[in-house]
Amino acid sequence: MVLSDIDIRRYLATGKIRISPELPPEQFGSCSVDFRLGSEFSVFEHSRHAFIDVRDKNAIQDIMRSVHVKPGDPFVLQPREFALAITEENLELDDDVLGRLEGRSSLGRIGIIVHGTAGLFDPGWRGKATLELSNLGIMPVALYPGMRICSFTFEQLTTPVSVPYYKKVGNKYAGQTAPLASKLTSETKE
């Protein structure tokens, strides 16, 4: 069951969903809440590396660099470019609630995709959301920290999960506060 705005507010009031900082009214939709773009990005240093080796434990993090954007300045996403970003808001979900990150139509209409495959936030999630930004358009797009970048919908599970995300052995992204590079190499056998 997808939660309505009334249910989302009720879940926030009872602590089943926790979002900080507190959301202003304009960030609520009829069945979603908007999250804002943070000021930290991770970009690939593709001019210094020929490829990504998914078996090299250090390769993915080593070929990315962190970019911090000052208040009021834009992060310009070039055509066909990919960058990781982080939301301003921190999200915590109870053990029987899941979240889904969705792109915003207004950005999609200018070619900006905010997530490729990582739209599900497991029950027990705690942390900021990493965004997988892509520019599918033919023109660069200026994105500003603080702008509404994505929305979350929430669903009630029939029962709490047996192991919430933050307690899962080997969880890779719990508690993240910065856009973390892929930890795919922690899954591969050598």
C-alpha positions in Angstrom: 0.0 0.0 0.0 1.5 3.3 -1.1 1.0 6.0 1.6 -1.0 9.2 1.0 0.2 12.6 2.1 -2.1 12.1 5.2 -0.4 8.8 6.0 3.1 10.2 5.4 2.4 13.0 7.9 1.0 10.5 10.4 4.1 8.3 10.0 6.4 11.3 10.4 4.5 12.3 13.6 4.8 8.8 15.1 8.4 8.3 14.0 7.8 5.4 11.6 9.4 7.7 9.0 12.0 10.2 10.1 13.3 12.9 7.9 15.7 15.7 8.9 15.8 18.5 8.6 12.0 18.9 8.9 10.2 19.3 5.6 8.4 22.6 4.7 4.8 22.2 3.4 5.8 22.8 -0.3 7.9 19.6 -0.3 4.8 17.4 0.2 2.9 16.0 -2.7 -0.3 14.0 -2.7 1.6 10.7 -2.1 5.2 11.7 -1.9 7.8 14.1 -0.4 10.4 16.0 -2.3 14.1 15.8 -1.2 16.6 18.5 -2.1 20.0 18.3 -3.7 23.0 18.4 -1.4 26.2 20.2 -2.2 28.6 17.2 -2.5 29.1 15.3 -5.8 31.4 12.5 -6.9 32.6 12.4 -10.5 34.6 10.0 -12.5 38.1 11.0 -13.6 37.6 9.4 -16.9 40.5 11.2 -18.6 43.0 9.5 -16.3 41.6 6.0 -16.4 40.8 3.7 -19.4 38.1 1.6 -17.7 36.5 0.5 -14.4 37.8 -2.9 -13.2 35.0 -4.3 -11.0 37.4 -6.9 -9.5 39.9 -4.2 -8.2 38.9 -3.4 -4.6 40.2 0.2 -4.9 39.5 1.0 -8.5 36.0 2.5 -8.3 36.7 4.8 -5.4 40.1 5.7 -6.7 38.8 7.0 -10.1 36.3 9.3 -8.6 36.9 12.7 -7.1 34.7 14.6 -4.7 33.3 18.0 -5.7 31.9 20.4 -3.1 29.6 23.2 -4.5 29.4 26.5 -2.7 26.0 27.9 -1.8 24.5 29.7 -4.8 26.9 28.0 -7.3 25.7 25.4 -9.8 26.9 21.9 -10.5 26.9 21.7 -14.3 26.1 18.2 -15.6 27.3 17.9 -19.1 25.5 15.8 -21.8 26.1 12.0 -21.4 27.9 12.8 -18.0 27.2 10.7 -14.9 27.7 11.9 -11.3 26.8 10.8 -7.9 25.2 13.3 -5.5 23.6 13.3 -2.1 20.4 14.6 -0.7 20.2 17.3 1.9 17.7 15.3 3.9 18.5 12.3 6.0 15.9 9.5 5.9 15.2 6.7 8.5 12.6 4.1 8.0 11.0 1.7 10.5 11.4 -2.0 10.0 8.0 -2.3 8.2 8.2 0.7 5.8 10.0 0.9 2.5 10.8 4.0 0.5 11.1 4.5 -3.3 13.1 7.3 -4.8 11.5 8.7 -7.9 12.7 11.3 -10.4 10.9 14.6 -10.9 9.1 15.1 -14.1 10.3 18.6 -14.5 13.9 17.5 -14.5 13.2 14.4 -16.7 11.7 16.7 -19.4 15.1 18.4 -19.7 17.0 15.1 -19.8 18.1 14.8 -16.1 17.7 11.3 -14.6 18.2 11.1 -10.8 18.6 7.4 -10.4 19.2 4.5 -12.7 18.6 1.4 -10.7 18.8 2.2 -7.0 15.3 3.4 -6.3 14.4 1.1 -3.4 15.2 1.9 0.2 14.9 -1.1 2.4 13.0 -1.2 5.6 15.4 -0.1 8.3 17.3 2.3 6.0 19.2 5.1 7.7 21.1 7.8 5.9 21.1 10.2 3.1 20.1 9.1 -0.4 22.8 8.9 -3.0 21.6 10.0 -6.4 22.8 8.6 -9.7 22.6 11.7 -11.9 22.7 11.4 -15.7 22.2 14.0 -18.4 20.5 12.3 -21.4 20.0 15.6 -23.1 22.2 17.5 -25.6 22.8 20.6 -23.5 24.6 21.0 -20.2 22.2 21.6 -17.2 23.0 23.7 -14.1 21.8 22.0 -10.9 21.8 23.9 -7.7 22.2 22.6 -4.1 19.0 23.1 -2.3 16.8 22.6 -5.3 14.1 19.9 -5.2 15.8 17.0 -7.0 13.7 13.8 -6.3 10.7 12.5 -4.5 10.1 9.6 -2.2 7.0 7.5 -1.9 6.5 5.1 0.9 4.9 1.7 1.3 3.7 -0.2 4.4 4.8 -3.8 4.6 2.4 -6.5 6.0 4.9 -7.3 8.8 8.3 -5.9 9.9 11.3 -7.5 8.1 13.3 -10.1 10.0 16.6 -8.1 9.4 16.3 -4.4 8.8 18.9 -2.8 6.5 20.9 -1.2 9.3 21.4 -4.6 11.0 22.1 -6.6 7.8 25.6 -8.1 7.9 27.7 -6.6 5.1 25.3 -3.7 4.3 27.3 -1.4 2.2 25.6 2.0 2.4 23.9 2.3 5.8 24.4 5.6 7.5 25.9 7.3 4.4 26.3 11.1 4.6 28.2 11.6 1.3 27.8 10.2 -2.2 29.5 6.9 -1.9 31.1 5.2 -4.9 29.9 1.7 -5.8 31.0 -1.0 -3.5 30.5 -3.7 -6.2 34.0 -4.9 -5.6 33.1 -6.1 -2.1 30.7 -8.6 -3.8 33.2 -10.1 -6.2 35.5 -13.1 -5.4 39.1 -12.9 -6.3 
